[in-house]
Amino acid sequence: MSTRAAELVSAPISSKSSWPIIDFTRRLVRDKPLGAAGGLIFLIFLFCGIFADIIAPYGINDTDLHRRLEAPSLSFPLGTDHLGRDVLSRILYGAQLSMVVAFLAAGLATIISIVLGLASGYFGGKVDMIIQRMVDAWMTFPDLVLLIVVVSVVGPGVPQIIIILGLLYGIAGSRIVRGSVVSVKENMYTHAAQSMGGRNLYILRRHILPNVMPVVIVLFTTRIGAVILAEAGLSFLGLGVPPPAPTWGSMLSGTGRTYMYLGPWLALAPGLCLTIVVYSINVYGDALRDLLDPRMRGR
Amino acid sequence: MRLIPGDIIDLMLAQNDIATGQDRAAIEAALGLNQSLVAQYFSWIGAALTGDLGNSLWQNVPVVDQLAATLPITFELGLLAMIVALSVALPIGTYSAMRQDTAGDYISRSFSLLMLAIPSFWLGTLVMVFPSVWWRWSPELNYIPFTEDPLQNLKHMLVPAVLLGLSMSAVTMRMTRTMMLEVMRQDYIRTARAKGLSESLLVLRHAVRNGLIPVVTLIGLQAPLLIGGAVILEQIFVVPGMGLLLLEAVFQRDYPVVSGVFLIVGVGVLLINLLVDLSYGLLDPKVRHQ
């Protein structure tokens, strides 16, 4: 399992060994057992999300009004909600949705961060100035407030959420990429490539990008947790993925809330899943950062 | 210049549809929505400069009044949360740095990571549901202005403030720890120790003061987070602050209110950052002399 964890994030770096992934996983498990455990737990959730259709014992909207608000039992491991829907199945499908949003939005955010960060850091001068002032303006506003306002304009829905979250975290993250581009740019090999007449695009691709990759990988990992939380927050406020799609955020809000006093288990599972997923990916991201980017250690 | 939420306002105005189904044009004319978007935007900016943010489209009260009524409430929530966050983060962060790599350090670091992962709306939900199921106790949900009954008011605000503060404390705690570790390795700390200063004086007088500067910056950076968190917690605990106003306005497509809140948030964040910059002078004599 943890081999795949490393595969997901370490594929682009390295060329030392013929099996860098295995090397890296070994290092992760040896030096950062907690981080490796985090990666493993995240992979389990990812697995549940991918195979939700097969694992889930019931459909997401299979209602059985005779079995409403049943406490957890063998046939309903996490109980049923106010419409008699199986909570476990909804949690599993919720994992699917969370993972789809997380990977696509974090991916989009990372791409935006790379493009803005490279342009701003490498070209410097006026380009840098303009991009950075726009990033400043963008970052003045609280994430959630910005999200709420934008969603209220474009309307809720999965693609919208992915694009908005991608933009939001992408623009904020460009700072981090820019910072590391600025330091890589001053290296001798970059100057050498420039004096040999290398085109900017070539230098960016061959020399700068590979060297900022560790930062980018860490950024991507930490963004996954942030995106999952943001999506849940939006869904909780009723601005995320519209019902009847089961998301962890919306399971904690809306009509379900009034029934929690009768079935407290309804309040537990979605929040616990959210916490575990975000916690595990954060721990994993921390370990990754320590291993890949010693300068950012402990920050 | 940072405050111009132009494109967003344009977008918002582009999408306006008042769902009354009656005489659309007449309503639009009455509300001034029939002008071009650019014209609307500039008239909004022009009015905003003179302190007029327009009227709410639904309640026909000036947005300024609504903001004046809700801003102090959110401010109080934020202030309380900040106090909670700092009184949790600073001691634990410092302790964690002093006892690096001990069990206490690991526990406090895990705790801060955990606080980053727990969504505040879930914590809020748990606080609402479980005490009421187990002990028939539930948090206060009736808002009473501070001026009427300070104690009752604090009773209501305390739970959301603690939740908000805890979620904020995570990052501050990590930052405090990092900075304290860095400061404790400095030469002047070794000198102070060599001249026989007690450990507690050393930490309080030499280390904390130097380590605190980046932490103060972080507090400024966290201001937007505070406001974002307030939106969710105000909704759960029915605190009639700016967050709740924003949410209602968004659901009702009440654009002047949304723009007004947006403006205040932007100005607020800028002001907090200005205060943070000014506070460097107080904390760090080196800055004062430059």
Interface residues (C-beta under 8 A of the other chain):
Chain A: R133 D136 A137 M139 T140 F141 P142 D143 L144 V145 I148 V149 V150 S152 V153 V154 G225 L229 A232 G233 F236 L237 G238 L239 G249 L252 S253 R257 M260 Y261 P264 A267 P270 G271 L274 T275 I276 V278 Y279 N282 V283 D286 G298 R299
Chain B: M1 R2 L3 I4 P5 I8 L11 M12 Q15 L113 L114 L116 A117 I118 P119 F121 W122 L123 T125 L126 M128 V129 F130 S132 V133 R174 R177 T178 L181 P224 L225 L226 I227 G228 G229 V231 I232 Q235 L246 L247 V250 F251 R253 V258 V261 F262 V265 G266 V269 L270
